[in-house]
């Protein structure tokens, strides 16, 4: 039974990583389309550190509605900083 549990955990981890990667890609695309490639590139280091899908969804929503790019960049950097503290 132990290998089944380990296998299930590995599958769940892979699924979570895939979701996070997809959300990071979507967020990068939105930043690029809304605010330009320069903003997407500026956001990349913080984006790469984010792994929590819920946080990424919130940031994606913000990127879709934020009045300016700096609002999103600040939120991204804060989220990445908070995640690295966990």
Steps between C-alpha positions, in 0.01 A plus 500: 500500500787740561604521133140589404501785750836628379388469139180690575696773677737530204207523259329766714824698521539481122144619448549794739826597330329482160216724617744754640703497178186557294395791721848653484489476120153656488607780732809570291287512185249740656779726622658500156175576319369761744820677598767395252779247478724709725256464788472125446879474508520712815247270667675177401734459801212538746274277289757221500502493880121464529360148534167546678214469249258706712749786522566480127125510425461811713793665323358404161171665594692808613696509173172499309352790697789708635512866396874481428792261478670620818202382706548148365881504530476612863245226581712237324813599689314503831346158436836352401659649811225364727518155339875478552443575872265201535 
